Amino acid sequence: MTIKELAYSAQQQLQASTGSSLKRAHIYELLAASFGFNSYAALGVDTVLTQQRPDDERIASHHTFVRGRCIELGYPPENADLLSVALRSFLEVRQIGVVRISELISQLRGDWVGLEGYPIGDDTEQFGDELDDRLSARWAGSDVGDFAPLMLDGLEAAASKGNALAHYALSLIHAPDDDEDTDQGSGSPYWHTQAQQGRMLTGVEKEWADAHAARLAQEDKYARHLREAGRLGNQHARLDLAKRFGDPSFFERPRHDVDADPSAVAEIAERLGRVADAKHWLTVAAESGDTDAMLRLIEEHDQGDLTRCWTWVYLSRLIGTDLSKDDHYAINEDGSEYDDDVGGPAYAAGRDGVYLNPLSAEQDAASRDAARDLFEQIQRAAAPTHRR
């Protein structure tokens, strides 16, 4: 079901239920009002309509809002009452809801912690498990067909208006599955080429060729939406462009806060040969408590700053991992953890402790103070926050 089909169906049912003549444009406004929005344009900023929402009678909390919107649109009060009740019934029967694009993106990226605003304006913690099952992590690599057509239509509509979030959500939806078998599971490039050259295919060869053509079309949509989201300023899209296509635009623009693993960002920077950017993001990771990043800074980037290196050592101790101590452990030949109960040949793995020249008393005090300050920042960042 597309948005136009939904609006048409709503118009027909509301007119039949109430005996009122309704303009199609008003239907869109009333749909938005059903979810607490002042206008349909406001709904499309970071929200799209979707289907198969959990049953939720609290949509009735917007009954008064819908009634008021009807009156604003010129309908008499008695008709407004009928329209608001009929619209609520229509939406419940068809299980129409809304989803925030930003929360959808979090789910698709795998860092979803709760779909706030589903439905808009309500505290939905009670739906956590049910929503998590319905909007499972499989979305991150799912087929486009697994998504509600209504939601996809809404995202496409928002993207056509220059909505960077919508473009980025669509790129994630169309992102190819890198783990898929590209020779069979994703369709054979060979048979696709044969079909392109005019060869008539049948049976499994045609299936492989068609599957490969579909994969290419999906990859094209992925790249197109990702590039447009990046052009419109979405930082996650720019980071994905750097990772997937080697596009350096994320690093070439002024740095902004981005919700991403700084060590992973540093790795991308290294692949692009951007040493200064790699150091910056490793520092962000280290200042967040990543001892592996601290070790890399000591060994690769901060060798010329002994005070800074000692700061990392002192910080690692406060966190619970002393980088100045050896850290060796036994592994099996295949690299798996050694089990004494199983026995067999063991091999040493791990690292030697870092060795640093001593500091002067004044420098040492400065390093310790800096480490304590960073540790306090890490503790404050880790302190639990309470949601409403």
C-alpha positions in Angstrom: 0.0 0.0 0.0 1.3 3.4 -1.0 0.6 6.7 0.8 -1.7 7.7 -2.1 -3.6 4.4 -1.8 -3.9 4.8 1.9 -5.3 8.4 1.6 -7.7 7.3 -1.1 -8.9 4.3 1.0 -9.3 6.6 4.0 -11.2 9.1 2.0 -13.7 6.5 0.7 -14.3 5.0 4.1 -14.7 8.2 6.0 -17.1 9.6 3.4 -19.1 6.4 3.6 -19.1 6.3 7.4 -19.9 10.0 8.0 -21.8 11.0 4.9 -19.4 14.0 4.6 -17.6 15.0 1.4 -13.9 15.2 2.1 -11.1 16.7 0.1 -8.1 14.4 -0.5 -5.7 17.1 0.8 -7.7 17.2 4.1 -7.2 13.4 4.5 -3.4 13.9 4.6 -3.8 16.6 7.3 -6.1 14.4 9.4 -3.7 11.4 9.1 -1.0 13.6 10.5 -3.3 14.9 13.2 -4.0 11.3 14.2 -0.4 11.0 15.4 -0.1 14.4 17.0 1.3 16.5 14.2 0.1 20.0 13.3 0.4 19.3 9.6 1.3 16.6 7.1 4.5 18.5 6.2 5.5 18.3 9.9 5.0 14.6 9.9 7.4 14.1 7.0 10.3 15.9 8.7 11.5 12.8 10.7 8.6 10.5 10.6 6.9 8.2 8.1 3.7 6.2 8.1 4.1 2.4 8.3 2.1 -0.7 8.9 2.0 -3.6 11.4 2.5 -1.4 14.5 1.7 -3.1 17.9 -1.9 -2.8 19.0 -2.1 0.5 20.9 -5.3 2.0 22.1 -3.5 5.2 23.1 -3.9 6.5 19.6 -7.2 7.6 21.0 -5.3 10.3 23.0 -5.2 12.2 19.7 -9.0 12.1 19.3 -9.4 15.7 20.5 -6.5 16.8 18.3 -8.1 15.3 15.2 -11.5 16.8 16.1 -9.9 20.2 16.4 -8.1 19.8 13.1 -11.4 18.9 11.4 -12.9 22.1 12.7 -9.8 24.1 11.5 -10.4 22.7 8.1 -14.0 23.9 8.0 -16.0 20.9 9.1 -18.9 21.4 11.5 -18.4 20.1 15.1 -20.9 17.2 14.7 -19.1 16.0 11.6 -15.7 16.4 13.3 -16.7 14.0 16.0 -17.8 11.4 13.5 -14.6 11.8 11.4 -12.3 11.5 14.3 -13.9 8.3 15.5 -14.1 6.8 12.0 -10.5 7.7 11.3 -9.3 6.0 14.5 -11.2 2.8 13.5 -9.7 2.9 10.0 -6.2 3.2 11.3 -6.6 0.4 13.9 -8.1 -2.0 11.4 -5.2 -1.5 9.0 -2.6 -1.3 11.7 -1.3 2.0 10.5 1.4 3.7 12.7 4.4 5.9 12.4 8.1 5.4 12.9 10.8 8.1 13.3 13.3 7.9 10.5 16.2 8.6 13.0 15.1 5.7 15.1 14.7 3.5 12.1 18.3 4.4 11.1 19.5 3.4 14.5 17.9 0.1 14.2 19.3 -0.5 10.7 22.8 0.5 11.9 22.5 -2.0 14.7 22.7 0.6 17.6 19.0 0.7 18.3 18.1 1.0 22.0 14.4 1.6 21.8 12.0 3.0 19.2 11.0 6.3 20.9 7.9 8.0 19.7 6.1 4.9 18.4 3.4 6.2 18.3 4.5 9.8 18.5 4.2 11.5 21.9 3.9 8.3 24.0 6.2 6.6 26.4 6.8 3.3 24.7 9.1 1.4 27.0 6.4 -1.2 27.6 6.6 -2.1 23.9 10.4 -2.8 24.1 10.5 -6.5 23.7 7.6 -6.7 21.2 9.1 -3.9 19.0 12.6 -5.5 19.2 11.1 -8.8 17.9 9.2 -7.0 15.1 12.0 -4.6 14.2 14.7 -7.2 14.6 18.4 -6.7 13.8 17.7 -8.7 10.6 16.6 -5.4 9.1 20.2 -4.4 8.8 20.7 -7.0 6.1 17.1 -7.8 5.0 15.6 -7.8 1.6 13.7 -4.7 0.6 10.6 -6.8 0.4 10.7 -7.3 4.1 9.8 -3.7 4.7 6.3 -2.2 4.7 5.6 -0.7 1.3 3.9 2.2 3.0 7.1 3.0 4.9 9.3 2.7 1.8 6.9 5.0 0.0 7.1 7.5 2.8 10.9 7.4 2.8 11.0 7.8 -1.0 8.7 10.8 -0.7 10.8 12.4 2.0 14.0 11.8 0.1 12.6 13.4 -3.0 12.2 16.6 -1.0 15.9 16.6 0.0 15.5 14.8 3.4 19.0 13.6 4.2 17.7 11.2 6.9 15.4 9.5 4.4 18.1 9.1 1.9 20.4 7.5 4.5 17.6 5.2 5.7 17.0 4.1 2.1 20.7 3.5 1.6 20.8 1.2 4.6 17.7 -0.6 3.5 19.2 -1.2 0.0 22.7 -2.0 1.4 24.0 -5.2 -0.2 24.7 -8.2 2.0 28.5 -8.7 1.8 28.2 -12.2 3.3 25.9 -13.4 0.4 27.3 -15.9 -2.1 27.9 -13.7 -5.1 28.1 -16.6 -7.5 24.8 -18.3 -6.7 22.9 -16.8 -3.8 23.1 -13.3 -5.4 22.9 -14.4 -9.0 25.7 -15.3 -11.4 27.5 -12.4 -13.1 28.3 -14.8 -16.0 24.6 -15.7 -16.8 23.6 -12.0 -16.3 26.2 -11.1 -18.9 24.9 -13.8 -21.2 21.4 -12.4 -20.9 22.6 -8.9 -21.5 24.2 -10.1 -24.8 20.8 -11.5 -25.9 21.1 -15.1 -25.0 17.7 -16.7 -24.1 18.0 -18.3 -20.7 15.7 -20.8 -18.9 15.7 -22.6 -15.6 18.3 -22.0 -12.9 20.5 -20.0 -15.3 17.7 -17.4 -15.7 17.1 -17.4 -12.0 20.8 -16.6 -11.4 20.9 -14.0 -14.0 17.7 -12.3 -12.7 19.0 -12.5 -9.1 22.2 -10.8 -10.2 20.4 -8.1 -12.1 18.3 -7.4 -9.0 21.4 -7.2 -6.8 23.0 -4.7 -9.2 19.8 -2.6 -9.1 19.9 -2.7 -5.3 23.5 -1.7 -5.2 22.8 1.2 -7.5 20.0 2.4 -5.2 22.3 2.0 -2.2 25.1 4.1 -3.7 22.7 6.7 -5.1 20.9 7.3 -1.8 24.2 7.1 0.2 25.9 9.7 -1.9 22.9 12.0 -1.8 22.6 11.7 2.0 26.3 12.5 2.2 25.9 15.5 -0.1 23.1 16.8 2.1 25.4 16.6 5.1 24.6 13.4 6.9 27.8 12.5 8.8 27.0 8.7 9.0 26.5 8.6 5.2 29.8 10.4 4.7 31.5 7.9 7.0 29.9 5.0 5.1 31.1 6.5 1.8 34.6 6.6 3.2 34.4 3.0 4.3 32.7 1.6 1.2 34.0 3.8 -1.6 37.1 5.5 -0.3 35.4 8.9 -0.4 37.4 11.3 1.9 34.7 13.9 2.3 34.0 12.9 5.9 37.5 13.8 6.8 37.9 16.8 4.6 35.1 18.8 6.3 35.2 20.3 9.8 34.9 17.6 12.4 31.5 17.1 14.0 30.3 14.7 16.7 29.2 11.5 15.1 27.8 8.5 16.9 30.4 5.9 15.7 33.2 3.8 17.1 36.2 6.1 17.0 38.6 3.2 16.6 36.7 2.1 13.5 36.8 5.6 12.2 40.6 5.6 12.8 40.9 2.4 10.8 39.0 3.9 7.9 41.3 6.9 8.0 44.3 4.7 7.9 43.1 2.8 4.9 42.7 6.2 3.2 46.3 7.1 4.2 45.1 10.0 6.4 47.6 9.7 9.3 46.6 12.9 11.1 42.9 11.8 11.0 43.8 8.3 12.3 45.7 9.9 15.2 42.7 12.2 16.0 40.2 9.3 16.1 42.5 7.0 18.1 42.9 9.9 20.6 39.1 10.1 20.8 38.9 6.4 21.4 41.7 6.5 24.0 40.1 9.4 25.9 36.9 7.2 26.0 38.8 4.4 27.7 40.0 2.2 24.8 43.3 0.8 26.0 44.1 -0.7 22.6 43.9 2.8 21.2 46.2 4.1 24.0 48.8 1.4 23.1 48.7 2.3 19.5 49.1 6.0 20.3 52.2 5.2 22.4 53.7 3.0 19.8 52.8 4.8 16.6 51.8 8.4 17.1 52.8 9.9 20.4 56.4 8.6 20.6 57.8 12.1 20.6 55.7 13.2 23.5 56.9 11.3 26.6 54.5 13.1 28.9 51.5 12.2 26.8 52.7 8.5 26.6 52.9 8.3 30.4 49.4 9.8 30.6 48.1 6.9 28.6 49.9 4.4 30.8 48.5 6.1 34.0 45.0 6.2 32.4 45.2 2.5 31.5 46.0 1.6 35.1 43.0 3.6 36.4 40.8 1.7 33.9 42.3 -1.7 35.0 44.8 -2.6 32.3 48.4 -1.7 32.9 50.1 -1.2 29.6 53.5 -1.2 31.2 53.0 -4.9 32.2 53.4 -7.9 30.0 50.1 -9.5 28.9 50.8 -13.0 27.6 48.4 -15.9 27.3 48.3 -19.4 25.8 46.5 -20.2 22.5 46.1 -23.2 20.3 47.7 -23.5 17.0 44.6 -22.1 15.3 44.6 -19.0 17.5 41.8 -20.1 19.7 42.0 -19.9 23.5 44.0 -22.7 25.1 42.1 -25.0 27.4 44.2 -26.8 30.1 41.5 -29.5 30.3 42.0 -30.4 26.7 45.7 -30.1 26.6 48.0 -30.3 23.6 50.7 -28.0 22.3 50.3 -24.4 23.5 51.6 -21.2 21.9 52.2 -17.8 23.4 50.2 -14.8 22.4 49.7 -11.3 23.7 52.1 -8.3 24.0 55.1 -7.1 26.0 54.6 -4.2 28.3 55.6 -0.8 27.0 58.8 0.6 28.2 59.1 4.4 28.6 61.9 6.5 29.9 61.1 8.1 33.3 59.8 11.6 33.6 60.9 14.4 35.8 58.9 14.9 39.0 57.0 17.8 37.5 56.2 16.1 34.2 55.1 12.9 36.1 52.7 14.9 38.2 51.3 16.5 35.1 50.8 13.1 33.4 49.1 11.7 36.5 46.8 14.8 36.8 45.9 14.5 33.1 45.1 10.8 33.4 42.9 11.5 36.4 41.0 14.2 34.6 40.4 11.8 31.6 39.3 9.0 33.9 36.8 11.3 35.6 35.4 12.3 32.1 35.1 8.6 31.3 33.2 7.9 34.5 30.9 10.8 34.0 30.1 9.6 30.4 29.4 6.1 31.7 27.1 7.3 34.5 23.5 6.0 33.8 21.0 8.5 32.5 17.4 8.3 33.3 14.8 8.4 30.6 11.3 9.8 31.1 
